[in-house]
Amino acid sequence: MKESHVLSRRRFLEKMGLTAAAGSAAAALDLPSLAWGQDNSGPIDCGPPPKARPHRRTGGESF
């Protein structure tokens, strides 16, 4: 008694492969819109990072 909703491993992999290919093709079509994006569409810039603290070694930490 075989159930109709059960997929074979081969059918499952074929279906997932086609789904992945269709998804990547759809994403590739949207790439040119990223190249001509708006001026403020880039990453958020909060300025330069803070200055690093000076390193201090005590007598026990020397080489």
PQR file of N, CA, C, O and H, with PARSE charges and radii, in Angstrom:
ATOM      1  N   MET A   1       0.844  -1.182   0.000 -0.4000 1.5000
ATOM      2  CA  MET A   1       0.000   0.000   0.000 -0.0000 2.0000
ATOM      3  C   MET A   1       0.890   1.247   0.000  0.5500 1.7000
ATOM      4  O   MET A   1       1.436   1.628   1.036 -0.5500 1.4000
ATOM      5  N   LYS A   2       1.027   1.862  -1.140 -0.4000 1.5000
ATOM      6  CA  LYS A   2       1.890   3.026  -1.292 -0.0000 2.0000
ATOM      7  C   LYS A   2       1.071   4.301  -1.199  0.5500 1.7000
ATOM      8  O   LYS A   2       0.038   4.441  -1.853 -0.5500 1.4000
ATOM      9  H   LYS A   2       0.584   1.553  -1.982  0.4000 1.0000
ATOM     10  N   GLU A   3       1.549   5.237  -0.370 -0.4000 1.5000
ATOM     11  CA  GLU A   3       0.838   6.502  -0.232 -0.0000 2.0000
ATOM     12  C   GLU A   3       1.275   7.451  -1.341  0.5500 1.7000
ATOM     13  O   GLU A   3       2.442   7.452  -1.732 -0.5500 1.4000
ATOM     14  H   GLU A   3       2.389   5.124   0.161  0.4000 1.0000
ATOM     15  N   SER A   4       0.359   8.248  -1.843 -0.4000 1.5000
ATOM     16  CA  SER A   4       0.656   9.117  -2.978 -0.0000 2.0000
ATOM     17  C   SER A   4       1.456  10.359  -2.580  0.5500 1.7000
ATOM     18  O   SER A   4       2.107  10.954  -3.439 -0.5500 1.4000
ATOM     19  H   SER A   4      -0.589   8.247  -1.525  0.4000 1.0000
ATOM     20  N   HIS A   5       1.431  10.765  -1.324 -0.4000 1.5000
ATOM     21  CA  HIS A   5       2.132  11.981  -0.917 -0.0000 2.0000
ATOM     22  C   HIS A   5       3.591  11.734  -0.548  0.5500 1.7000
ATOM     23  O   HIS A   5       4.313  12.688  -0.258 -0.5500 1.4000
ATOM     24  H   HIS A   5       0.903  10.282  -0.626  0.4000 1.0000
ATOM     25  N   VAL A   6       4.040  10.500  -0.552 -0.4000 1.5000
ATOM     26  CA  VAL A   6       5.421  10.188  -0.219 -0.0000 2.0000
ATOM     27  C   VAL A   6       6.273  10.307  -1.481  0.5500 1.7000
ATOM     28  O   VAL A   6       5.981   9.669  -2.492 -0.5500 1.4000
ATOM     29  H   VAL A   6       3.453   9.725  -0.788  0.4000 1.0000
ATOM     30  N   LEU A   7       7.321  11.120  -1.421 -0.4000 1.5000
ATOM     31  CA  LEU A   7       8.222  11.300  -2.551 -0.0000 2.0000
ATOM     32  C   LEU A   7       9.414  10.364  -2.426  0.5500 1.7000
ATOM     33  O   LEU A   7       9.880  10.076  -1.323 -0.5500 1.4000
ATOM     34  H   LEU A   7       7.559  11.638  -0.600  0.4000 1.0000
ATOM     35  N   SER A   8       9.898   9.897  -3.558 -0.4000 1.5000
ATOM     36  CA  SER A   8      11.128   9.130  -3.529 -0.0000 2.0000
ATOM     37  C   SER A   8      12.287  10.096  -3.298  0.5500 1.7000
ATOM     38  O   SER A   8      12.145  11.305  -3.482 -0.5500 1.4000
ATOM     39  H   SER A   8       9.520  10.130  -4.454  0.4000 1.0000
ATOM     40  N   ARG A   9      13.410   9.564  -2.903 -0.4000 1.5000
ATOM     41  CA  ARG A   9      14.579  10.404  -2.662 -0.0000 2.0000
ATOM     42  C   ARG A   9      14.982  11.133  -3.943  0.5500 1.7000
ATOM     43  O   ARG A   9      15.342  12.310  -3.903 -0.5500 1.4000
ATOM     44  H   ARG A   9      13.525   8.582  -2.753  0.4000 1.0000
ATOM     45  N   ARG A  10      14.923  10.438  -5.069 -0.4000 1.5000
ATOM     46  CA  ARG A  10      15.296  11.040  -6.346 -0.0000 2.0000
ATOM     47  C   ARG A  10      14.370  12.196  -6.703  0.5500 1.7000
ATOM     48  O   ARG A  10      14.834  13.258  -7.117 -0.5500 1.4000
ATOM     49  H   ARG A  10      14.631   9.482  -5.101  0.4000 1.0000
ATOM     50  N   ARG A  11      13.070  11.997  -6.545 -0.4000 1.5000
ATOM     51  CA  ARG A  11      12.102  13.052  -6.857 -0.0000 2.0000
ATOM     52  C   ARG A  11      12.291  14.252  -5.932  0.5500 1.7000
ATOM     53  O   ARG A  11      12.191  15.401  -6.364 -0.5500 1.4000
ATOM     54  H   ARG A  11      12.693  11.134  -6.209  0.4000 1.0000
ATOM     55  N   PHE A  12      12.565  13.977  -4.659 -0.4000 1.5000
ATOM     56  CA  PHE A  12      12.769  15.050  -3.694 -0.0000 2.0000
ATOM     57  C   PHE A  12      13.979  15.901  -4.085  0.5500 1.7000
ATOM     58  O   PHE A  12      13.911  17.130  -4.071 -0.5500 1.4000
ATOM     59  H   PHE A  12      12.646  13.044  -4.308  0.4000 1.0000
ATOM     60  N   LEU A  13      15.093  15.235  -4.436 -0.4000 1.5000
ATOM     61  CA  LEU A  13      16.297  15.968  -4.809 -0.0000 2.0000
ATOM     62  C   LEU A  13      16.094  16.751  -6.099  0.5500 1.7000
ATOM     63  O   LEU A  13      16.602  17.865  -6.232 -0.5500 1.4000
ATOM     64  H   LEU A  13      15.149  14.236  -4.448  0.4000 1.0000
ATOM     65  N   GLU A  14      15.358  16.184  -7.049 -0.4000 1.5000
ATOM     66  CA  GLU A  14      15.062  16.915  -8.283 -0.0000 2.0000
ATOM     67  C   GLU A  14      14.245  18.167  -7.985  0.5500 1.7000
ATOM     68  O   GLU A  14      14.515  19.243  -8.519 -0.5500 1.4000
ATOM     69  H   GLU A  14      14.945  15.279  -6.940  0.4000 1.0000
ATOM     70  N   LYS A  15      13.249  18.009  -7.130 -0.4000 1.5000
ATOM     71  CA  LYS A  15      12.379  19.143  -6.787 -0.0000 2.0000
ATOM     72  C   LYS A  15      13.163  20.236  -6.059  0.5500 1.7000
ATOM     73  O   LYS A  15      12.991  21.419  -6.352 -0.5500 1.4000
ATOM     74  H   LYS A  15      13.030  17.135  -6.696  0.4000 1.0000
ATOM     75  N   MET A  16      14.026  19.848  -5.109 -0.4000 1.5000
ATOM     76  CA  MET A  16      14.819  20.826  -4.368 -0.0000 2.0000
ATOM     77  C   MET A  16      15.836  21.507  -5.286  0.5500 1.7000
ATOM     78  O   MET A  16      16.091  22.703  -5.147 -0.5500 1.4000
ATOM     79  H   MET A  16      14.166  18.886  -4.871  0.4000 1.0000
ATOM     80  N   GLY A  17      16.414  20.758  -6.215 -0.4000 1.5000
ATOM     81  CA  GLY A  17      17.366  21.345  -7.157 -0.0000 2.0000
ATOM     82  C   GLY A  17      16.710  22.380  -8.043  0.5500 1.7000
ATOM     83  O   GLY A  17      17.276  23.447  -8.281 -0.5500 1.4000
ATOM     84  H   GLY A  17      16.207  19.786  -6.327  0.4000 1.0000
ATOM     85  N   LEU A  18      15.521  22.074  -8.534 -0.4000 1.5000
ATOM     86  CA  LEU A  18      14.802  23.029  -9.373 -0.0000 2.0000
ATOM     87  C   LEU A  18      14.393  24.263  -8.578  0.5500 1.7000
ATOM     88  O   LEU A  18      14.447  25.381  -9.091 -0.5500 1.4000
ATOM     89  H   LEU A  18      15.061  21.208  -8.340  0.4000 1.0000
ATOM     90  N   THR A  19      13.989  24.065  -7.338 -0.4000 1.5000
ATOM     91  CA  THR A  19      13.606  25.192  -6.485 -0.0000 2.0000
ATOM     92  C   THR A  19      14.812  26.098  -6.220  0.5500 1.7000
ATOM     93  O   THR A  19      14.696  27.323  -6.272 -0.5500 1.4000
ATOM     94  H   THR A  19      13.946  23.157  -6.922  0.4000 1.0000
ATOM     95  N   ALA A  20      15.968  25.493  -5.936 -0.4000 1.5000
ATOM     96  CA  ALA A  20      17.176  26.283  -5.677 -0.0000 2.0000
ATOM     97  C   ALA A  20      17.622  27.029  -6.930  0.5500 1.7000
ATOM     98  O   ALA A  20      18.040  28.185  -6.855 -0.5500 1.4000
ATOM     99  H   ALA A  20      16.062  24.498  -5.894  0.4000 1.0000
ATOM    100  N   ALA A  21      17.533  26.364  -8.081 -0.4000 1.5000
ATOM    101  CA  ALA A  21      17.934  27.016  -9.334 -0.0000 2.0000
ATOM    102  C   ALA A  21      17.013  28.189  -9.652  0.5500 1.7000
ATOM    103  O   ALA A  21      17.474  29.243 -10.089 -0.5500 1.4000
ATOM    104  H   ALA A  21      17.194  25.426  -8.142  0.4000 1.0000
ATOM    105  N   ALA A  22      15.726  28.006  -9.437 -0.4000 1.5000
ATOM    106  CA  ALA A  22      14.774  29.089  -9.705 -0.0000 2.0000
ATOM    107  C   ALA A  22      15.004  30.257  -8.745  0.5500 1.7000
ATOM    108  O   ALA A  22      14.908  31.418  -9.143 -0.5500 1.4000
ATOM    109  H   ALA A  22      15.352  27.149  -9.082  0.4000 1.0000
ATOM    110  N   GLY A  23      15.304  29.953  -7.492 -0.4000 1.5000
ATOM    111  CA  GLY A  23      15.558  31.010  -6.514 -0.0000 2.0000
ATOM    112  C   GLY A  23      16.811  31.799  -6.827  0.5500 1.7000
ATOM    113  O   GLY A  23      16.820  33.024  -6.703 -0.5500 1.4000
ATOM    114  H   GLY A  23      15.381  29.010  -7.168  0.4000 1.0000
ATOM    115  N   SER A  24      17.876  31.111  -7.236 -0.4000 1.5000
ATOM    116  CA  SER A  24      19.110  31.835  -7.556 -0.0000 2.0000
ATOM    117  C   SER A  24      18.959  32.639  -8.840  0.5500 1.7000
ATOM    118  O   SER A  24      19.556  33.707  -8.971 -0.5500 1.4000
ATOM    119  H   SER A  24      17.869  30.116  -7.337  0.4000 1.0000
ATOM    120  N   ALA A  25      18.173  32.144  -9.787 -0.4000 1.5000
ATOM    121  CA  ALA A  25      17.937  32.904 -11.020 -0.0000 2.0000
ATOM    122  C   ALA A  25      17.138  34.170 -10.717  0.5500 1.7000
ATOM    123  O   ALA A  25      17.411  35.231 -11.279 -0.5500 1.4000
ATOM    124  H   ALA A  25      17.688  31.276  -9.681  0.4000 1.0000
ATOM    125  N   ALA A  26      16.159  34.058  -9.834 -0.4000 1.5000
ATOM    126  CA  ALA A  26      15.361  35.228  -9.469 -0.0000 2.0000
ATOM    127  C   ALA A  26      16.213  36.249  -8.720  0.5500 1.7000
ATOM    128  O   ALA A  26      16.044  37.454  -8.910 -0.5500 1.4000
ATOM    129  H   ALA A  26      15.937  33.196  -9.377  0.4000 1.0000
ATOM    130  N   ALA A  27      17.121  35.780  -7.877 -0.4000 1.5000
ATOM    131  CA  ALA A  27      17.997  36.695  -7.140 -0.0000 2.0000
ATOM    132  C   ALA A  27      18.988  37.371  -8.081  0.5500 1.7000
ATOM    133  O   ALA A  27      19.335  38.535  -7.881 -0.5500 1.4000
ATOM    134  H   ALA A  27      17.258  34.802  -7.723  0.4000 1.0000
ATOM    135  N   ALA A  28      19.445  36.656  -9.100 -0.4000 1.5000
ATOM    136  CA  ALA A  28      20.406  37.229 -10.049 -0.0000 2.0000
ATOM    137  C   ALA A  28      19.769  38.349 -10.870  0.5500 1.7000
ATOM    138  O   ALA A  28      20.457  39.281 -11.286 -0.5500 1.4000
ATOM    139  H   ALA A  28      19.164  35.710  -9.263  0.4000 1.0000
ATOM    140  N   LEU A  29      18.488  38.263 -11.099 -0.4000 1.5000
ATOM    141  CA  LEU A  29      17.811  39.309 -11.859 -0.0000 2.0000
ATOM    142  C   LEU A  29      17.740  40.615 -11.077  0.5500 1.7000
ATOM    143  O   LEU A  29      17.623  41.688 -11.671 -0.5500 1.4000
ATOM    144  H   LEU A  29      17.929  37.506 -10.761  0.4000 1.0000
ATOM    145  N   ASP A  30      17.808  40.533  -9.753 -0.4000 1.5000
ATOM    146  CA  ASP A  30      17.697  41.722  -8.907 -0.0000 2.0000
ATOM    147  C   ASP A  30      19.056  42.376  -8.629  0.5500 1.7000
ATOM    148  O   ASP A  30      19.097  43.461  -8.050 -0.5500 1.4000
ATOM    149  H   ASP A  30      17.903  39.662  -9.271  0.4000 1.0000
ATOM    150  N   LEU A  31      20.160  41.750  -9.023 -0.4000 1.5000
ATOM    151  CA  LEU A  31      21.484  42.307  -8.739 -0.0000 2.0000
ATOM    152  C   LEU A  31      21.741  43.665  -9.391  0.5500 1.7000
ATOM    153  O   LEU A  31      22.343  44.519  -8.740 -0.5500 1.4000
ATOM    154  H   LEU A  31      20.127  40.868  -9.494  0.4000 1.0000
ATOM    155  N   PRO A  32      21.325  43.920 -10.633 -0.5600 1.5000
ATOM    156  CA  PRO A  32      21.579  45.257 -11.190  0.2800 2.0000
ATOM    157  C   PRO A  32      20.944  46.384 -10.391  0.5500 1.7000
ATOM    158  O   PRO A  32      21.458  47.502 -10.388 -0.5500 1.4000
ATOM    159  N   SER A  33      19.840  46.109  -9.716 -0.4000 1.5000
ATOM    160  CA  SER A  33      19.221  47.169  -8.922 -0.0000 2.0000
ATOM    161  C   SER A  33      20.103  47.556  -7.740  0.5500 1.7000
ATOM    162  O   SER A  33      20.027  48.686  -7.257 -0.5500 1.4000
ATOM    163  H   SER A  33      19.423  45.200  -9.718  0.4000 1.0000
ATOM    164  N   LEU A  34      20.943  46.628  -7.267 -0.4000 1.5000
ATOM    165  CA  LEU A  34      21.864  46.963  -6.182 -0.0000 2.0000
ATOM    166  C   LEU A  34      22.986  47.869  -6.677  0.5500 1.7000
ATOM    167  O   LEU A  34      23.469  48.724  -5.935 -0.5500 1.4000
ATOM    168  H   LEU A  34      21.005  45.710  -7.659  0.4000 1.0000
ATOM    169  N   ALA A  35      23.400  47.684  -7.928 -0.4000 1.5000
ATOM    170  CA  ALA A  35      24.486  48.503  -8.471 -0.0000 2.0000
ATOM    171  C   ALA A  35      24.053  49.951  -8.643  0.5500 1.7000
ATOM    172  O   ALA A  35      24.869  50.858  -8.475 -0.5500 1.4000
ATOM    173  H   ALA A  35      23.008  46.989  -8.531  0.4000 1.0000
ATOM    174  N   TRP A  36      22.796  50.187  -8.973 -0.4000 1.5000
ATOM    175  CA  TRP A  36      22.299  51.544  -9.188 -0.0000 2.0000
ATOM    176  C   TRP A  36      21.392  51.979  -8.047  0.5500 1.7000
ATOM    177  O   TRP A  36      20.377  52.639  -8.269 -0.5500 1.4000
ATOM    178  H   TRP A  36      22.133  49.450  -9.110  0.4000 1.0000
ATOM    179  N   GLY A  37      21.762  51.608  -6.821 -0.4000 1.5000
ATOM    180  CA  GLY A  37      20.938  51.940  -5.669 -0.0000 2.0000
ATOM    181  C   GLY A  37      20.990  53.420  -5.343  0.5500 1.7000
ATOM    182  O   GLY A  37      21.731  54.181  -5.965 -0.5500 1.4000
ATOM    183  H   GLY A  37      22.586  51.073  -6.640  0.4000 1.0000
ATOM    184  N   GLN A  38      20.204  53.813  -4.372 -0.4000 1.5000
ATOM    185  CA  GLN A  38      20.167  55.213  -3.959 -0.0000 2.0000
ATOM    186  C   GLN A  38      21.432  55.558  -3.186  0.5500 1.7000
ATOM    187  O   GLN A  38      22.172  54.671  -2.759 -0.5500 1.4000
ATOM    188  H   GLN A  38      19.602  53.195  -3.867  0.4000 1.0000
ATOM    189  N   ASP A  39      21.674  56.848  -3.010 -0.4000 1.5000
ATOM    190  CA  ASP A  39      22.886  57.288  -2.331 -0.0000 2.0000
ATOM    191  C   ASP A  39      22.948  56.808  -0.883  0.5500 1.7000
ATOM    192  O   ASP A  39      24.015  56.431  -0.399 -0.5500 1.4000
ATOM    193  H   ASP A  39      21.073  57.569  -3.357  0.4000 1.0000
ATOM    194  N   ASN A  40      21.836  56.819  -0.209 -0.4000 1.5000
ATOM    195  CA  ASN A  40      21.824  56.437   1.204 -0.0000 2.0000
ATOM    196  C   ASN A  40      21.430  54.978   1.406  0.5500 1.7000
ATOM    197  O   ASN A  40      20.939  54.625   2.478 -0.5500 1.4000
ATOM    198  H   ASN A  40      20.969  57.125  -0.602  0.4000 1.0000
ATOM    199  N   SER A  41      21.631  54.126   0.410 -0.4000 1.5000
ATOM    200  CA  SER A  41      21.208  52.736   0.545 -0.0000 2.0000
ATOM    201  C   SER A  41      22.331  51.826   1.018  0.5500 1.7000
ATOM    202  O   SER A  41      22.120  50.618   1.129 -0.5500 1.4000
ATOM    203  H   SER A  41      22.030  54.413  -0.461  0.4000 1.0000
ATOM    204  N   GLY A  42      23.515  52.358   1.302 -0.4000 1.5000
ATOM    205  CA  GLY A  42      24.651  51.542   1.709 -0.0000 2.0000
ATOM    206  C   GLY A  42      24.606  51.198   3.188  0.5500 1.7000
ATOM    207  O   GLY A  42      23.602  51.432   3.862 -0.5500 1.4000
ATOM    208  H   GLY A  42      23.686  53.339   1.212  0.4000 1.0000
ATOM    209  N   PRO A  43      25.705  50.640   3.686 -0.5600 1.5000
ATOM    210  CA  PRO A  43      25.756  50.299   5.116  0.2800 2.0000
ATOM    211  C   PRO A  43      25.762  51.558   5.982  0.5500 1.7000
ATOM    212  O   PRO A  43      26.146  52.636   5.529 -0.5500 1.4000
ATOM    213  N   ILE A  44      25.343  51.409   7.200 -0.4000 1.5000
ATOM    214  CA  ILE A  44      25.280  52.536   8.130 -0.0000 2.0000
ATOM    215  C   ILE A  44      26.695  52.875   8.585  0.5500 1.7000
ATOM    216  O   ILE A  44      27.452  51.987   8.977 -0.5500 1.4000
ATOM    217  H   ILE A  44      25.031  50.533   7.568  0.4000 1.0000
ATOM    218  N   ASP A  45      27.053  54.152   8.534 -0.4000 1.5000
ATOM    219  CA  ASP A  45      28.378  54.596   8.935 -0.0000 2.0000
ATOM    220  C   ASP A  45      28.241  55.454  10.190  0.5500 1.7000
ATOM    221  O   ASP A  45      27.638  56.526  10.161 -0.5500 1.4000
ATOM    222  H   ASP A  45      26.438  54.874   8.215  0.4000 1.0000
ATOM    223  N   CYS A  46      28.801  54.973  11.271 -0.4000 1.5000
ATOM    224  CA  CYS A  46      28.721  55.707  12.534 -0.0000 2.0000
ATOM    225  C   CYS A  46      30.024  56.415  12.855  0.5500 1.7000
ATOM    226  O   CYS A  46      30.245  56.800  14.003 -0.5500 1.4000
ATOM    227  H   CYS A  46      29.292  54.102  11.294  0.4000 1.0000
ATOM    228  N   GLY A  47      30.886  56.593  11.877 -0.4000 1.5000
ATOM    229  CA  GLY A  47      32.148  57.267  12.107 -0.0000 2.0000
ATOM    230  C   GLY A  47      33.262  56.281  12.401  0.5500 1.7000
ATOM    231  O   GLY A  47      33.051  55.068  12.370 -0.5500 1.4000
ATOM    232  H   GLY A  47      30.707  56.280  10.944  0.4000 1.0000
ATOM    233  N   PRO A  48      34.449  56.801  12.686 -0.5600 1.5000
ATOM    234  CA  PRO A  48      35.595  55.923  12.936  0.2800 2.0000
ATOM    235  C   PRO A  48      35.464  55.209  14.283  0.5500 1.7000
ATOM    236  O   PRO A  48      34.755  55.681  15.171 -0.5500 1.4000
ATOM    237  N   PRO A  49      36.139  54.087  14.430 -0.5600 1.5000
ATOM    238  CA  PRO A  49      36.090  53.377  15.712  0.2800 2.0000
ATOM    239  C   PRO A  49      36.858  54.145  16.779  0.5500 1.7000
ATOM    240  O   PRO A  49      37.710  54.970  16.448 -0.5500 1.4000
ATOM    241  N   PRO A  50      36.576  53.893  18.044 -0.5600 1.5000
ATOM    242  CA  PRO A  50      37.301  54.596  19.109  0.2800 2.0000
ATOM    243  C   PRO A  50      38.773  54.179  19.131  0.5500 1.7000
ATOM    244  O   PRO A  50      39.127  53.095  18.668 -0.5500 1.4000
ATOM    245  N   LYS A  51      39.628  55.056  19.677 -0.4000 1.5000
ATOM    246  CA  LYS A  51      41.058  54.756  19.751 -0.0000 2.0000
ATOM    247  C   LYS A  51      41.298  53.619  20.739  0.5500 1.7000
ATOM    248  O   LYS A  51      40.594  53.475  21.739 -0.5500 1.4000
ATOM    249  H   LYS A  51      39.341  55.937  20.053  0.4000 1.0000
ATOM    250  N   ALA A  52      42.308  52.821  20.430 -0.4000 1.5000
ATOM    251  CA  ALA A  52      42.647  51.688  21.293 -0.0000 2.0000
ATOM    252  C   ALA A  52      43.327  52.186  22.560  0.5500 1.7000
ATOM    253  O   ALA A  52      44.019  53.204  22.549 -0.5500 1.4000
ATOM    254  H   ALA A  52      42.880  52.937  19.618  0.4000 1.0000
ATOM    255  N   ARG A  53      43.125  51.472  23.629 -0.4000 1.5000
ATOM    256  CA  ARG A  53      43.787  51.814  24.888 -0.0000 2.0000
ATOM    257  C   ARG A  53      45.254  51.408  24.803  0.5500 1.7000
ATOM    258  O   ARG A  53      45.579  50.433  24.125 -0.5500 1.4000
ATOM    259  H   ARG A  53      42.563  50.645  23.638  0.4000 1.0000
ATOM    260  N   PRO A  54      46.141  52.128  25.469 -0.5600 1.5000
ATOM    261  CA  PRO A  54      47.566  51.740  25.438  0.2800 2.0000
ATOM    262  C   PRO A  54      47.787  50.431  26.195  0.5500 1.7000
ATOM    263  O   PRO A  54      47.122  50.145  27.191 -0.5500 1.4000
ATOM    264  N   HIS A  55      48.737  49.650  25.693 -0.4000 1.5000
ATOM    265  CA  HIS A  55      49.066  48.386  26.358 -0.0000 2.0000
ATOM    266  C   HIS A  55      50.004  48.671  27.522  0.5500 1.7000
ATOM    267  O   HIS A  55      50.908  49.500  27.419 -0.5500 1.4000
ATOM    268  H   HIS A  55      49.276  49.883  24.883  0.4000 1.0000
ATOM    269  N   ARG A  56      49.781  47.985  28.612 -0.4000 1.5000
ATOM    270  CA  ARG A  56      50.636  48.150  29.786 -0.0000 2.0000
ATOM    271  C   ARG A  56      51.081  46.772  30.243  0.5500 1.7000
ATOM    272  O   ARG A  56      50.273  45.856  30.397 -0.5500 1.4000
ATOM    273  H   ARG A  56      49.047  47.312  28.696  0.4000 1.0000
ATOM    274  N   ARG A  57      52.369  46.647  30.452 -0.4000 1.5000
ATOM    275  CA  ARG A  57      52.895  45.386  30.970 -0.0000 2.0000
ATOM    276  C   ARG A  57      53.509  45.636  32.342  0.5500 1.7000
ATOM    277  O   ARG A  57      54.177  46.641  32.582 -0.5500 1.4000
ATOM    278  H   ARG A  57      53.026  47.391  30.326  0.4000 1.0000
ATOM    279  N   THR A  58      53.261  44.706  33.207 -0.4000 1.5000
ATOM    280  CA  THR A  58      53.897  44.779  34.526 -0.0000 2.0000
ATOM    281  C   THR A  58      55.049  43.783  34.541  0.5500 1.7000
ATOM    282  O   THR A  58      55.259  43.073  33.557 -0.5500 1.4000
ATOM    283  H   THR A  58      52.718  43.889  33.012  0.4000 1.0000
ATOM    284  N   GLY A  59      55.783  43.718  35.617 -0.4000 1.5000
ATOM    285  CA  GLY A  59      56.946  42.837  35.698 -0.0000 2.0000
ATOM    286  C   GLY A  59      56.614  41.368  35.490  0.5500 1.7000
ATOM    287  O   GLY A  59      57.430  40.627  34.942 -0.5500 1.4000
ATOM    288  H   GLY A  59      55.612  44.295  36.416  0.4000 1.0000
ATOM    289  N   GLY A  60      55.461  40.941  35.904 -0.4000 1.5000
ATOM    290  CA  GLY A  60      55.115  39.532  35.774 -0.0000 2.0000
ATOM    291  C   GLY A  60      54.689  39.132  34.377  0.5500 1.7000
ATOM    292  O   GLY A  60      54.572  37.942  34.085 -0.5500 1.4000
ATOM    293  H   GLY A  60      54.798  41.543  36.349  0.4000 1.0000
ATOM    294  N   GLU A  61      54.456  40.100  33.509 -0.4000 1.5000
ATOM    295  CA  GLU A  61      53.977  39.782  32.169 -0.0000 2.0000
ATOM    296  C   GLU A  61      55.043  39.949  31.101  0.5500 1.7000
ATOM    297  O   GLU A  61      54.735  39.919  29.910 -0.5500 1.4000
ATOM    298  H   GLU A  61      54.551  41.067  33.746  0.4000 1.0000
ATOM    299  N   SER A  62      56.302  40.124  31.512 -0.4000 1.5000
ATOM    300  CA  SER A  62      57.341  40.352  30.506 -0.0000 2.0000
ATOM    301  C   SER A  62      57.758  39.030  29.873  0.5500 1.7000
ATOM    302  O   SER A  62      57.449  37.949  30.376 -0.5500 1.4000
ATOM    303  H   SER A  62      56.553  40.148  32.480  0.4000 1.0000
ATOM    304  N   PHE A  63      58.459  39.149  28.768 -0.4000 1.5000
ATOM    305  CA  PHE A  63      58.954  37.950  28.096 -0.0000 2.0000
ATOM    306  C   PHE A  63      60.221  37.528  28.773  0.5500 1.7000
ATOM    307  O   PHE A  63      60.829  36.532  28.380 -0.5500 1.4000
ATOM    308  H   PHE A  63      58.710  40.026  28.360  0.4000 1.0000
TER
END
